[in-house]
Amino acid sequence: MPREGLMTAAAAARYLSCSVSTIRRMVGRGEIPHFRLGKLVRFRRSEIDAWLALHHEGDIPAEQTRDVAPHPDQLFLFGRDIGATA
């Protein structure tokens, strides 16, 4: 039986509502608290909760982070300017 509060990458992904590949990428970049047991990577729920509280407290709502569409004068298709009038 696993120790209480320890999570695998799959469990951490479910807990954070993301993919396992995202968790692995974050581990590789050192972006998320984790530790290794030999080749195994594990996560402490308490450390993940603290990390979330510290790093995601002031996040900007998603609707404010979307890319803005370029002005029609800035549109290009295969190297041709399609925003200019003929």
PDB file with SEQRES, HELIX, SHEET and CRYST1 records, atoms N, CA, C and O in Angstrom:
SEQRES   1 A   86  MET PRO ARG GLU GLY LEU MET THR ALA ALA ALA ALA ALA          
SEQRES   2 A   86  ARG TYR LEU SER CYS SER VAL SER THR ILE ARG ARG MET          
SEQRES   3 A   86  VAL GLY ARG GLY GLU ILE PRO HIS PHE ARG LEU GLY LYS          
SEQRES   4 A   86  LEU VAL ARG PHE ARG ARG SER GLU ILE ASP ALA TRP LEU          
SEQRES   5 A   86  ALA LEU HIS HIS GLU GLY ASP ILE PRO ALA GLU GLN THR          
SEQRES   6 A   86  ARG ASP VAL ALA PRO HIS PRO ASP GLN LEU PHE LEU PHE          
SEQRES   7 A   86  GLY ARG ASP ILE GLY ALA THR ALA                              
HELIX    1 AA1 ALA A    9  LEU A   16  1                                   8    
HELIX    2 AA2 VAL A   20  ARG A   29  1                                  10    
HELIX    3 AA3 ARG A   45  HIS A   55  1                                  11    
HELIX    4 AA4 ALA A   62  GLN A   64  5                                   3    
HELIX    5 AA5 PRO A   72  GLN A   74  5                                   3    
SHEET    1 AA1 3 LEU A   6  MET A   7  0                                        
SHEET    2 AA1 3 LEU A  40  ARG A  44 -1                                        
SHEET    3 AA1 3 PHE A  35  LEU A  37 -1                                        
SHEET    1 AA2 2 PHE A  76  LEU A  77  0                                        
SHEET    2 AA2 2 ARG A  80  ASP A  81 -1                                        
CRYST1    1.000    1.000    1.000  90.00  90.00  90.00 P 1           1          
ATOM      1  N   MET A   1       0.848  -1.185   0.000  1.00  0.00           N  
ATOM      2  CA  MET A   1       0.000   0.000   0.000  1.00  0.00           C  
ATOM      3  C   MET A   1       0.892   1.246   0.000  1.00  0.00           C  
ATOM      4  O   MET A   1       1.825   1.329   0.799  1.00  0.00           O  
ATOM      5  N   PRO A   2       0.618   2.229  -0.895  1.00  0.00           N  
ATOM      6  CA  PRO A   2       1.450   3.430  -0.944  1.00  0.00           C  
ATOM      7  C   PRO A   2       1.281   4.273   0.312  1.00  0.00           C  
ATOM      8  O   PRO A   2       0.229   4.269   0.953  1.00  0.00           O  
ATOM      9  N   ARG A   3       2.337   4.991   0.643  1.00  0.00           N  
ATOM     10  CA  ARG A   3       2.282   5.873   1.814  1.00  0.00           C  
ATOM     11  C   ARG A   3       1.325   7.024   1.533  1.00  0.00           C  
ATOM     12  O   ARG A   3       1.248   7.532   0.414  1.00  0.00           O  
ATOM     13  N   GLU A   4       0.614   7.414   2.550  1.00  0.00           N  
ATOM     14  CA  GLU A   4      -0.350   8.500   2.391  1.00  0.00           C  
ATOM     15  C   GLU A   4       0.369   9.788   2.008  1.00  0.00           C  
ATOM     16  O   GLU A   4       1.394  10.134   2.594  1.00  0.00           O  
ATOM     17  N   GLY A   5      -0.176  10.496   1.019  1.00  0.00           N  
ATOM     18  CA  GLY A   5       0.386  11.763   0.598  1.00  0.00           C  
ATOM     19  C   GLY A   5       1.416  11.650  -0.499  1.00  0.00           C  
ATOM     20  O   GLY A   5       1.813  12.673  -1.057  1.00  0.00           O  
ATOM     21  N   LEU A   6       1.878  10.439  -0.842  1.00  0.00           N  
ATOM     22  CA  LEU A   6       2.824  10.261  -1.941  1.00  0.00           C  
ATOM     23  C   LEU A   6       2.055   9.929  -3.208  1.00  0.00           C  
ATOM     24  O   LEU A   6       1.115   9.134  -3.189  1.00  0.00           O  
ATOM     25  N   MET A   7       2.465  10.548  -4.309  1.00  0.00           N  
ATOM     26  CA  MET A   7       1.776  10.330  -5.575  1.00  0.00           C  
ATOM     27  C   MET A   7       2.764   9.954  -6.666  1.00  0.00           C  
ATOM     28  O   MET A   7       3.914  10.393  -6.663  1.00  0.00           O  
ATOM     29  N   THR A   8       2.301   9.142  -7.587  1.00  0.00           N  
ATOM     30  CA  THR A   8       3.047   8.856  -8.809  1.00  0.00           C  
ATOM     31  C   THR A   8       2.823  10.020  -9.776  1.00  0.00           C  
ATOM     32  O   THR A   8       2.044  10.930  -9.491  1.00  0.00           O  
ATOM     33  N   ALA A   9       3.508   9.985 -10.916  1.00  0.00           N  
ATOM     34  CA  ALA A   9       3.293  11.016 -11.933  1.00  0.00           C  
ATOM     35  C   ALA A   9       1.849  10.985 -12.431  1.00  0.00           C  
ATOM     36  O   ALA A   9       1.246  12.033 -12.663  1.00  0.00           O  
ATOM     37  N   ALA A  10       1.301   9.787 -12.594  1.00  0.00           N  
ATOM     38  CA  ALA A  10      -0.090   9.671 -13.052  1.00  0.00           C  
ATOM     39  C   ALA A  10      -1.059  10.254 -12.026  1.00  0.00           C  
ATOM     40  O   ALA A  10      -2.009  10.948 -12.389  1.00  0.00           O  
ATOM     41  N   ALA A  11      -0.819   9.972 -10.751  1.00  0.00           N  
ATOM     42  CA  ALA A  11      -1.687  10.509  -9.697  1.00  0.00           C  
ATOM     43  C   ALA A  11      -1.547  12.028  -9.605  1.00  0.00           C  
ATOM     44  O   ALA A  11      -2.538  12.732  -9.411  1.00  0.00           O  
ATOM     45  N   ALA A  12      -0.323  12.534  -9.743  1.00  0.00           N  
ATOM     46  CA  ALA A  12      -0.104  13.984  -9.712  1.00  0.00           C  
ATOM     47  C   ALA A  12      -0.802  14.648 -10.897  1.00  0.00           C  
ATOM     48  O   ALA A  12      -1.370  15.731 -10.759  1.00  0.00           O  
ATOM     49  N   ALA A  13      -0.759  14.001 -12.055  1.00  0.00           N  
ATOM     50  CA  ALA A  13      -1.437  14.539 -13.235  1.00  0.00           C  
ATOM     51  C   ALA A  13      -2.944  14.617 -13.008  1.00  0.00           C  
ATOM     52  O   ALA A  13      -3.577  15.617 -13.347  1.00  0.00           O  
ATOM     53  N   ARG A  14      -3.512  13.565 -12.436  1.00  0.00           N  
ATOM     54  CA  ARG A  14      -4.953  13.592 -12.125  1.00  0.00           C  
ATOM     55  C   ARG A  14      -5.253  14.693 -11.112  1.00  0.00           C  
ATOM     56  O   ARG A  14      -6.233  15.423 -11.258  1.00  0.00           O  
ATOM     57  N   TYR A  15      -4.416  14.813 -10.092  1.00  0.00           N  
ATOM     58  CA  TYR A  15      -4.613  15.801  -9.035  1.00  0.00           C  
ATOM     59  C   TYR A  15      -4.568  17.226  -9.595  1.00  0.00           C  
ATOM     60  O   TYR A  15      -5.322  18.096  -9.160  1.00  0.00           O  
ATOM     61  N   LEU A  16      -3.676  17.454 -10.564  1.00  0.00           N  
ATOM     62  CA  LEU A  16      -3.506  18.788 -11.139  1.00  0.00           C  
ATOM     63  C   LEU A  16      -4.297  18.986 -12.435  1.00  0.00           C  
ATOM     64  O   LEU A  16      -4.221  20.046 -13.056  1.00  0.00           O  
ATOM     65  N   SER A  17      -5.052  17.966 -12.839  1.00  0.00           N  
ATOM     66  CA  SER A  17      -5.866  18.026 -14.065  1.00  0.00           C  
ATOM     67  C   SER A  17      -5.023  18.363 -15.293  1.00  0.00           C  
ATOM     68  O   SER A  17      -5.350  19.268 -16.060  1.00  0.00           O  
ATOM     69  N   CYS A  18      -3.940  17.623 -15.460  1.00  0.00           N  
ATOM     70  CA  CYS A  18      -3.098  17.786 -16.637  1.00  0.00           C  
ATOM     71  C   CYS A  18      -2.630  16.410 -17.088  1.00  0.00           C  
ATOM     72  O   CYS A  18      -2.993  15.401 -16.483  1.00  0.00           O  
ATOM     73  N   SER A  19      -1.840  16.363 -18.129  1.00  0.00           N  
ATOM     74  CA  SER A  19      -1.372  15.079 -18.647  1.00  0.00           C  
ATOM     75  C   SER A  19      -0.105  14.625 -17.921  1.00  0.00           C  
ATOM     76  O   SER A  19       0.602  15.425 -17.309  1.00  0.00           O  
ATOM     77  N   VAL A  20       0.159  13.334 -18.005  1.00  0.00           N  
ATOM     78  CA  VAL A  20       1.380  12.782 -17.415  1.00  0.00           C  
ATOM     79  C   VAL A  20       2.596  13.373 -18.116  1.00  0.00           C  
ATOM     80  O   VAL A  20       3.615  13.628 -17.474  1.00  0.00           O  
ATOM     81  N   SER A  21       2.503  13.594 -19.422  1.00  0.00           N  
ATOM     82  CA  SER A  21       3.643  14.181 -20.137  1.00  0.00           C  
ATOM     83  C   SER A  21       3.928  15.600 -19.650  1.00  0.00           C  
ATOM     84  O   SER A  21       5.087  16.013 -19.615  1.00  0.00           O  
ATOM     85  N   THR A  22       2.901  16.347 -19.276  1.00  0.00           N  
ATOM     86  CA  THR A  22       3.116  17.680 -18.703  1.00  0.00           C  
ATOM     87  C   THR A  22       3.847  17.571 -17.372  1.00  0.00           C  
ATOM     88  O   THR A  22       4.762  18.347 -17.099  1.00  0.00           O  
ATOM     89  N   ILE A  23       3.450  16.618 -16.550  1.00  0.00           N  
ATOM     90  CA  ILE A  23       4.125  16.407 -15.266  1.00  0.00           C  
ATOM     91  C   ILE A  23       5.586  16.047 -15.501  1.00  0.00           C  
ATOM     92  O   ILE A  23       6.471  16.600 -14.849  1.00  0.00           O  
ATOM     93  N   ARG A  24       5.847  15.130 -16.423  1.00  0.00           N  
ATOM     94  CA  ARG A  24       7.230  14.722 -16.702  1.00  0.00           C  
ATOM     95  C   ARG A  24       8.062  15.884 -17.222  1.00  0.00           C  
ATOM     96  O   ARG A  24       9.227  16.031 -16.852  1.00  0.00           O  
ATOM     97  N   ARG A  25       7.471  16.707 -18.075  1.00  0.00           N  
ATOM     98  CA  ARG A  25       8.174  17.881 -18.600  1.00  0.00           C  
ATOM     99  C   ARG A  25       8.509  18.845 -17.461  1.00  0.00           C  
ATOM    100  O   ARG A  25       9.612  19.390 -17.411  1.00  0.00           O  
ATOM    101  N   MET A  26       7.561  19.055 -16.550  1.00  0.00           N  
ATOM    102  CA  MET A  26       7.792  19.945 -15.412  1.00  0.00           C  
ATOM    103  C   MET A  26       8.878  19.388 -14.493  1.00  0.00           C  
ATOM    104  O   MET A  26       9.681  20.150 -13.955  1.00  0.00           O  
ATOM    105  N   VAL A  27       8.911  18.076 -14.311  1.00  0.00           N  
ATOM    106  CA  VAL A  27       9.962  17.443 -13.506  1.00  0.00           C  
ATOM    107  C   VAL A  27      11.314  17.689 -14.160  1.00  0.00           C  
ATOM    108  O   VAL A  27      12.271  18.077 -13.490  1.00  0.00           O  
ATOM    109  N   GLY A  28      11.395  17.464 -15.467  1.00  0.00           N  
ATOM    110  CA  GLY A  28      12.648  17.649 -16.195  1.00  0.00           C  
ATOM    111  C   GLY A  28      13.174  19.066 -16.121  1.00  0.00           C  
ATOM    112  O   GLY A  28      14.386  19.284 -16.123  1.00  0.00           O  
ATOM    113  N   ARG A  29      12.280  20.024 -16.055  1.00  0.00           N  
ATOM    114  CA  ARG A  29      12.662  21.438 -15.974  1.00  0.00           C  
ATOM    115  C   ARG A  29      12.834  21.920 -14.536  1.00  0.00           C  
ATOM    116  O   ARG A  29      13.242  23.057 -14.301  1.00  0.00           O  
ATOM    117  N   GLY A  30      12.525  21.059 -13.587  1.00  0.00           N  
ATOM    118  CA  GLY A  30      12.622  21.450 -12.181  1.00  0.00           C  
ATOM    119  C   GLY A  30      11.540  22.423 -11.763  1.00  0.00           C  
ATOM    120  O   GLY A  30      11.742  23.210 -10.837  1.00  0.00           O  
ATOM    121  N   GLU A  31      10.403  22.385 -12.423  1.00  0.00           N  
ATOM    122  CA  GLU A  31       9.328  23.341 -12.166  1.00  0.00           C  
ATOM    123  C   GLU A  31       8.351  22.900 -11.089  1.00  0.00           C  
ATOM    124  O   GLU A  31       7.551  23.708 -10.617  1.00  0.00           O  
ATOM    125  N   ILE A  32       8.400  21.642 -10.694  1.00  0.00           N  
ATOM    126  CA  ILE A  32       7.432  21.119  -9.739  1.00  0.00           C  
ATOM    127  C   ILE A  32       8.188  20.338  -8.664  1.00  0.00           C  
ATOM    128  O   ILE A  32       9.135  19.619  -8.985  1.00  0.00           O  
ATOM    129  N   PRO A  33       7.792  20.463  -7.401  1.00  0.00           N  
ATOM    130  CA  PRO A  33       8.497  19.718  -6.346  1.00  0.00           C  
ATOM    131  C   PRO A  33       8.289  18.214  -6.490  1.00  0.00           C  
ATOM    132  O   PRO A  33       7.166  17.740  -6.667  1.00  0.00           O  
ATOM    133  N   HIS A  34       9.387  17.477  -6.411  1.00  0.00           N  
ATOM    134  CA  HIS A  34       9.353  16.024  -6.545  1.00  0.00           C  
ATOM    135  C   HIS A  34      10.603  15.449  -5.896  1.00  0.00           C  
ATOM    136  O   HIS A  34      11.511  16.188  -5.515  1.00  0.00           O  
ATOM    137  N   PHE A  35      10.645  14.146  -5.774  1.00  0.00           N  
ATOM    138  CA  PHE A  35      11.863  13.478  -5.321  1.00  0.00           C  
ATOM    139  C   PHE A  35      11.953  12.135  -6.013  1.00  0.00           C  
ATOM    140  O   PHE A  35      10.972  11.634  -6.562  1.00  0.00           O  
ATOM    141  N   ARG A  36      13.131  11.565  -5.979  1.00  0.00           N  
ATOM    142  CA  ARG A  36      13.368  10.295  -6.661  1.00  0.00           C  
ATOM    143  C   ARG A  36      13.665   9.194  -5.659  1.00  0.00           C  
ATOM    144  O   ARG A  36      14.385   9.388  -4.680  1.00  0.00           O  
ATOM    145  N   LEU A  37      13.092   8.044  -5.933  1.00  0.00           N  
ATOM    146  CA  LEU A  37      13.404   6.815  -5.212  1.00  0.00           C  
ATOM    147  C   LEU A  37      14.043   5.899  -6.247  1.00  0.00           C  
ATOM    148  O   LEU A  37      13.352   5.130  -6.914  1.00  0.00           O  
ATOM    149  N   GLY A  38      15.353   5.984  -6.377  1.00  0.00           N  
ATOM    150  CA  GLY A  38      16.017   5.277  -7.465  1.00  0.00           C  
ATOM    151  C   GLY A  38      15.596   5.916  -8.772  1.00  0.00           C  
ATOM    152  O   GLY A  38      15.828   7.105  -8.988  1.00  0.00           O  
ATOM    153  N   LYS A  39      14.978   5.135  -9.645  1.00  0.00           N  
ATOM    154  CA  LYS A  39      14.495   5.657 -10.926  1.00  0.00           C  
ATOM    155  C   LYS A  39      13.071   6.197 -10.839  1.00  0.00           C  
ATOM    156  O   LYS A  39      12.594   6.842 -11.772  1.00  0.00           O  
ATOM    157  N   LEU A  40      12.399   5.940  -9.738  1.00  0.00           N  
ATOM    158  CA  LEU A  40      11.006   6.353  -9.583  1.00  0.00           C  
ATOM    159  C   LEU A  40      10.908   7.810  -9.150  1.00  0.00           C  
ATOM    160  O   LEU A  40      11.689   8.271  -8.317  1.00  0.00           O  
ATOM    161  N   VAL A  41       9.962   8.521  -9.709  1.00  0.00           N  
ATOM    162  CA  VAL A  41       9.687   9.908  -9.324  1.00  0.00           C  
ATOM    163  C   VAL A  41       8.401   9.910  -8.517  1.00  0.00           C  
ATOM    164  O   VAL A  41       7.406   9.308  -8.919  1.00  0.00           O  
ATOM    165  N   ARG A  42       8.425  10.583  -7.384  1.00  0.00           N  
ATOM    166  CA  ARG A  42       7.247  10.671  -6.523  1.00  0.00           C  
ATOM    167  C   ARG A  42       7.022  12.123  -6.123  1.00  0.00           C  
ATOM    168  O   ARG A  42       7.929  12.954  -6.162  1.00  0.00           O  
ATOM    169  N   PHE A  43       5.785  12.394  -5.738  1.00  0.00           N  
ATOM    170  CA  PHE A  43       5.356  13.737  -5.368  1.00  0.00           C  
ATOM    171  C   PHE A  43       4.659  13.667  -4.022  1.00  0.00           C  
ATOM    172  O   PHE A  43       3.868  12.758  -3.772  1.00  0.00           O  
ATOM    173  N   ARG A  44       4.953  14.632  -3.152  1.00  0.00           N  
ATOM    174  CA  ARG A  44       4.248  14.731  -1.870  1.00  0.00           C  
ATOM    175  C   ARG A  44       3.079  15.694  -2.060  1.00  0.00           C  
ATOM    176  O   ARG A  44       3.255  16.827  -2.511  1.00  0.00           O  
ATOM    177  N   ARG A  45       1.896  15.226  -1.712  1.00  0.00           N  
ATOM    178  CA  ARG A  45       0.702  16.065  -1.871  1.00  0.00           C  
ATOM    179  C   ARG A  45       0.863  17.398  -1.133  1.00  0.00           C  
ATOM    180  O   ARG A  45       0.456  18.438  -1.649  1.00  0.00           O  
ATOM    181  N   SER A  46       1.444  17.378   0.054  1.00  0.00           N  
ATOM    182  CA  SER A  46       1.619  18.616   0.823  1.00  0.00           C  
ATOM    183  C   SER A  46       2.535  19.600   0.089  1.00  0.00           C  
ATOM    184  O   SER A  46       2.294  20.807   0.121  1.00  0.00           O  
ATOM    185  N   GLU A  47       3.583  19.094  -0.573  1.00  0.00           N  
ATOM    186  CA  GLU A  47       4.489  19.972  -1.322  1.00  0.00           C  
ATOM    187  C   GLU A  47       3.814  20.522  -2.578  1.00  0.00           C  
ATOM    188  O   GLU A  47       4.036  21.673  -2.953  1.00  0.00           O  
ATOM    189  N   ILE A  48       2.998  19.702  -3.221  1.00  0.00           N  
ATOM    190  CA  ILE A  48       2.259  20.162  -4.402  1.00  0.00           C  
ATOM    191  C   ILE A  48       1.263  21.249  -3.996  1.00  0.00           C  
ATOM    192  O   ILE A  48       1.135  22.262  -4.683  1.00  0.00           O  
ATOM    193  N   ASP A  49       0.565  21.042  -2.890  1.00  0.00           N  
ATOM    194  CA  ASP A  49      -0.388  22.050  -2.405  1.00  0.00           C  
ATOM    195  C   ASP A  49       0.317  23.360  -2.078  1.00  0.00           C  
ATOM    196  O   ASP A  49      -0.175  24.433  -2.432  1.00  0.00           O  
ATOM    197  N   ALA A  50       1.467  23.284  -1.405  1.00  0.00           N  
ATOM    198  CA  ALA A  50       2.228  24.491  -1.064  1.00  0.00           C  
ATOM    199  C   ALA A  50       2.733  25.178  -2.330  1.00  0.00           C  
ATOM    200  O   ALA A  50       2.695  26.404  -2.433  1.00  0.00           O  
ATOM    201  N   TRP A  51       3.205  24.391  -3.288  1.00  0.00           N  
ATOM    202  CA  TRP A  51       3.694  24.928  -4.558  1.00  0.00           C  
ATOM    203  C   TRP A  51       2.564  25.642  -5.301  1.00  0.00           C  
ATOM    204  O   TRP A  51       2.762  26.727  -5.847  1.00  0.00           O  
ATOM    205  N   LEU A  52       1.389  25.033  -5.319  1.00  0.00           N  
ATOM    206  CA  LEU A  52       0.240  25.671  -5.965  1.00  0.00           C  
ATOM    207  C   LEU A  52      -0.104  26.996  -5.303  1.00  0.00           C  
ATOM    208  O   LEU A  52      -0.345  27.995  -5.981  1.00  0.00           O  
ATOM    209  N   ALA A  53      -0.127  26.999  -3.984  1.00  0.00           N  
ATOM    210  CA  ALA A  53      -0.468  28.220  -3.249  1.00  0.00           C  
ATOM    211  C   ALA A  53       0.548  29.324  -3.517  1.00  0.00           C  
ATOM    212  O   ALA A  53       0.180  30.494  -3.629  1.00  0.00           O  
ATOM    213  N   LEU A  54       1.809  28.964  -3.619  1.00  0.00           N  
ATOM    214  CA  LEU A  54       2.878  29.944  -3.810  1.00  0.00           C  
ATOM    215  C   LEU A  54       2.947  30.454  -5.248  1.00  0.00           C  
ATOM    216  O   LEU A  54       3.113  31.653  -5.470  1.00  0.00           O  
ATOM    217  N   HIS A  55       2.823  29.564  -6.214  1.00  0.00           N  
ATOM    218  CA  HIS A  55       3.062  29.924  -7.606  1.00  0.00           C  
ATOM    219  C   HIS A  55       1.830  30.304  -8.407  1.00  0.00           C  
ATOM    220  O   HIS A  55       1.955  30.901  -9.476  1.00  0.00           O  
ATOM    221  N   HIS A  56       0.669  29.979  -7.927  1.00  0.00           N  
ATOM    222  CA  HIS A  56      -0.517  30.213  -8.744  1.00  0.00           C  
ATOM    223  C   HIS A  56      -1.549  31.096  -8.053  1.00  0.00           C  
ATOM    224  O   HIS A  56      -2.712  31.135  -8.453  1.00  0.00           O  
ATOM    225  N   GLU A  57      -1.122  31.795  -7.027  1.00  0.00           N  
ATOM    226  CA  GLU A  57      -2.042  32.647  -6.271  1.00  0.00           C  
ATOM    227  C   GLU A  57      -2.531  33.822  -7.092  1.00  0.00           C  
ATOM    228  O   GLU A  57      -3.709  34.172  -7.014  1.00  0.00           O  
ATOM    229  N   GLY A  58      -1.655  34.450  -7.886  1.00  0.00           N  
ATOM    230  CA  GLY A  58      -2.022  35.650  -8.626  1.00  0.00           C  
ATOM    231  C   GLY A  58      -2.165  35.428 -10.111  1.00  0.00           C  
ATOM    232  O   GLY A  58      -1.911  36.345 -10.892  1.00  0.00           O  
ATOM    233  N   ASP A  59      -2.560  34.247 -10.527  1.00  0.00           N  
ATOM    234  CA  ASP A  59      -2.695  33.963 -11.953  1.00  0.00           C  
ATOM    235  C   ASP A  59      -3.727  34.880 -12.598  1.00  0.00           C  
ATOM    236  O   ASP A  59      -4.713  35.275 -11.976  1.00  0.00           O  
ATOM    237  N   ILE A  60      -3.474  35.201 -13.848  1.00  0.00           N  
ATOM    238  CA  ILE A  60      -4.402  36.005 -14.634  1.00  0.00           C  
ATOM    239  C   ILE A  60      -5.463  35.066 -15.202  1.00  0.00           C  
ATOM    240  O   ILE A  60      -5.120  33.989 -15.688  1.00  0.00           O  
ATOM    241  N   PRO A  61      -6.730  35.439 -15.154  1.00  0.00           N  
ATOM    242  CA  PRO A  61      -7.774  34.581 -15.718  1.00  0.00           C  
ATOM    243  C   PRO A  61      -7.498  34.267 -17.187  1.00  0.00           C  
ATOM    244  O   PRO A  61      -6.929  35.093 -17.900  1.00  0.00           O  
ATOM    245  N   ALA A  62      -7.894  33.092 -17.637  1.00  0.00           N  
ATOM    246  CA  ALA A  62      -7.587  32.615 -18.983  1.00  0.00           C  
ATOM    247  C   ALA A  62      -8.072  33.570 -20.067  1.00  0.00           C  
ATOM    248  O   ALA A  62      -7.391  33.750 -21.077  1.00  0.00           O  
ATOM    249  N   GLU A  63      -9.234  34.183 -19.876  1.00  0.00           N  
ATOM    250  CA  GLU A  63      -9.751  35.058 -20.919  1.00  0.00           C  
ATOM    251  C   GLU A  63      -8.869  36.284 -21.132  1.00  0.00           C  
ATOM    252  O   GLU A  63      -8.974  36.938 -22.170  1.00  0.00           O  
ATOM    253  N   GLN A  64      -7.999  36.612 -20.172  1.00  0.00           N  
ATOM    254  CA  GLN A  64      -7.101  37.745 -20.318  1.00  0.00           C  
ATOM    255  C   GLN A  64      -5.744  37.347 -20.882  1.00  0.00           C  
ATOM    256  O   GLN A  64      -4.920  38.222 -21.150  1.00  0.00           O  
ATOM    257  N   THR A  65      -5.489  36.074 -21.068  1.00  0.00           N  
ATOM    258  CA  THR A  65      -4.182  35.638 -21.543  1.00  0.00           C  
ATOM    259  C   THR A  65      -4.211  35.171 -22.989  1.00  0.00           C  
ATOM    260  O   THR A  65      -3.174  34.773 -23.520  1.00  0.00           O  
ATOM    261  N   ARG A  66      -5.363  35.208 -23.638  1.00  0.00           N  
ATOM    262  CA  ARG A  66      -5.447  34.765 -25.025  1.00  0.00           C  
ATOM    263  C   ARG A  66      -4.652  35.692 -25.932  1.00  0.00           C  
ATOM    264  O   ARG A  66      -4.538  36.890 -25.672  1.00  0.00           O  
ATOM    265  N   ASP A  67      -4.099  35.118 -27.005  1.00  0.00           N  
ATOM    266  CA  ASP A  67      -3.413  35.929 -27.998  1.00  0.00           C  
ATOM    267  C   ASP A  67      -4.432  36.786 -28.735  1.00  0.00           C  
ATOM    268  O   ASP A  67      -5.565  36.367 -28.973  1.00  0.00           O  
ATOM    269  N   VAL A  68      -4.015  37.970 -29.083  1.00  0.00           N  
ATOM    270  CA  VAL A  68      -4.873  38.875 -29.831  1.00  0.00           C  
ATOM    271  C   VAL A  68      -4.631  38.621 -31.311  1.00  0.00           C  
ATOM    272  O   VAL A  68      -3.486  38.484 -31.741  1.00  0.00           O  
ATOM    273  N   ALA A  69      -5.703  38.559 -32.089  1.00  0.00           N  
ATOM    274  CA  ALA A  69      -5.569  38.345 -33.529  1.00  0.00           C  
ATOM    275  C   ALA A  69      -4.848  39.536 -34.146  1.00  0.00           C  
ATOM    276  O   ALA A  69      -5.057  40.674 -33.726  1.00  0.00           O  
ATOM    277  N   PRO A  70      -4.003  39.282 -35.135  1.00  0.00           N  
ATOM    278  CA  PRO A  70      -3.282  40.390 -35.763  1.00  0.00           C  
ATOM    279  C   PRO A  70      -4.233  41.280 -36.553  1.00  0.00           C  
ATOM    280  O   PRO A  70      -5.307  40.851 -36.974  1.00  0.00           O  
ATOM    281  N   HIS A  71      -3.822  42.511 -36.742  1.00  0.00           N  
ATOM    282  CA  HIS A  71      -4.572  43.452 -37.559  1.00  0.00           C  
ATOM    283  C   HIS A  71      -4.558  42.927 -38.995  1.00  0.00           C  
ATOM    284  O   HIS A  71      -3.563  42.332 -39.407  1.00  0.00           O  
ATOM    285  N   PRO A  72      -5.634  43.128 -39.777  1.00  0.00           N  
ATOM    286  CA  PRO A  72      -5.662  42.618 -41.156  1.00  0.00           C  
ATOM    287  C   PRO A  72      -4.461  43.042 -41.995  1.00  0.00           C  
ATOM    288  O   PRO A  72      -4.057  42.311 -42.899  1.00  0.00           O  
ATOM    289  N   ASP A  73      -3.887  44.203 -41.713  1.00  0.00           N  
ATOM    290  CA  ASP A  73      -2.710  44.650 -42.461  1.00  0.00           C  
ATOM    291  C   ASP A  73      -1.484  43.792 -42.163  1.00  0.00           C  
ATOM    292  O   ASP A  73      -0.486  43.882 -42.878  1.00  0.00           O  
ATOM    293  N   GLN A  74      -1.540  42.964 -41.123  1.00  0.00           N  
ATOM    294  CA  GLN A  74      -0.400  42.144 -40.734  1.00  0.00           C  
ATOM    295  C   GLN A  74      -0.563  40.682 -41.143  1.00  0.00           C  
ATOM    296  O   GLN A  74       0.274  39.855 -40.780  1.00  0.00           O  
ATOM    297  N   LEU A  75      -1.610  40.340 -41.884  1.00  0.00           N  
ATOM    298  CA  LEU A  75      -1.853  38.956 -42.274  1.00  0.00           C  
ATOM    299  C   LEU A  75      -1.054  38.593 -43.517  1.00  0.00           C  
ATOM    300  O   LEU A  75      -0.991  39.362 -44.476  1.00  0.00           O  
ATOM    301  N   PHE A  76      -0.452  37.426 -43.487  1.00  0.00           N  
ATOM    302  CA  PHE A  76       0.313  36.924 -44.618  1.00  0.00           C  
ATOM    303  C   PHE A  76      -0.096  35.488 -44.883  1.00  0.00           C  
ATOM    304  O   PHE A  76      -0.382  34.744 -43.945  1.00  0.00           O  
ATOM    305  N   LEU A  77      -0.128  35.092 -46.135  1.00  0.00           N  
ATOM    306  CA  LEU A  77      -0.434  33.717 -46.514  1.00  0.00           C  
ATOM    307  C   LEU A  77       0.661  33.235 -47.442  1.00  0.00           C  
ATOM    308  O   LEU A  77       0.799  33.727 -48.562  1.00  0.00           O  
ATOM    309  N   PHE A  78       1.444  32.269 -46.973  1.00  0.00           N  
ATOM    310  CA  PHE A  78       2.532  31.699 -47.762  1.00  0.00           C  
ATOM    311  C   PHE A  78       3.440  32.781 -48.325  1.00  0.00           C  
ATOM    312  O   PHE A  78       3.845  32.715 -49.486  1.00  0.00           O  
ATOM    313  N   GLY A  79       3.758  33.768 -47.514  1.00  0.00           N  
ATOM    314  CA  GLY A  79       4.696  34.800 -47.929  1.00  0.00           C  
ATOM    315  C   GLY A  79       4.062  35.949 -48.686  1.00  0.00           C  
ATOM    316  O   GLY A  79       4.733  36.946 -48.955  1.00  0.00           O  
ATOM    317  N   ARG A  80       2.771  35.838 -49.044  1.00  0.00           N  
ATOM    318  CA  ARG A  80       2.105  36.927 -49.752  1.00  0.00           C  
ATOM    319  C   ARG A  80       1.265  37.723 -48.779  1.00  0.00           C  
ATOM    320  O   ARG A  80       0.609  37.153 -47.908  1.00  0.00           O  
ATOM    321  N   ASP A  81       1.281  38.995 -48.916  1.00  0.00           N  
ATOM    322  CA  ASP A  81       0.484  39.877 -48.080  1.00  0.00           C  
ATOM    323  C   ASP A  81      -0.964  39.764 -48.526  1.00  0.00           C  
ATOM    324  O   ASP A  81      -1.285  40.085 -49.670  1.00  0.00           O  
ATOM    325  N   ILE A  82      -1.848  39.309 -47.635  1.00  0.00           N  
ATOM    326  CA  ILE A  82      -3.266  39.196 -47.994  1.00  0.00           C  
ATOM    327  C   ILE A  82      -4.099  40.289 -47.340  1.00  0.00           C  
ATOM    328  O   ILE A  82      -5.313  40.350 -47.537  1.00  0.00           O  
ATOM    329  N   GLY A  83      -3.456  41.147 -46.568  1.00  0.00           N  
ATOM    330  CA  GLY A  83      -4.186  42.212 -45.900  1.00  0.00           C  
ATOM    331  C   GLY A  83      -4.219  43.491 -46.719  1.00  0.00           C  
ATOM    332  O   GLY A  83      -5.055  44.361 -46.477  1.00  0.00           O  
ATOM    333  N   ALA A  84      -3.324  43.612 -47.677  1.00  0.00           N  
ATOM    334  CA  ALA A  84      -3.257  44.827 -48.476  1.00  0.00           C  
ATOM    335  C   ALA A  84      -4.328  44.791 -49.564  1.00  0.00           C  
ATOM    336  O   ALA A  84      -4.703  43.725 -50.054  1.00  0.00           O  
ATOM    337  N   THR A  85      -4.801  45.954 -49.920  1.00  0.00           N  
ATOM    338  CA  THR A  85      -5.802  46.034 -50.983  1.00  0.00           C  
ATOM    339  C   THR A  85      -5.094  46.104 -52.322  1.00  0.00           C  
ATOM    340  O   THR A  85      -3.996  46.649 -52.429  1.00  0.00           O  
ATOM    341  N   ALA A  86      -5.729  45.551 -53.337  1.00  0.00           N  
ATOM    342  CA  ALA A  86      -5.102  45.498 -54.664  1.00  0.00           C  
ATOM    343  C   ALA A  86      -5.346  46.747 -55.442  1.00  0.00           C  
ATOM    344  O   ALA A  86      -4.887  46.866 -56.579  1.00  0.00           O  
TER     345      ALA A  86                                                      
END                                                                             
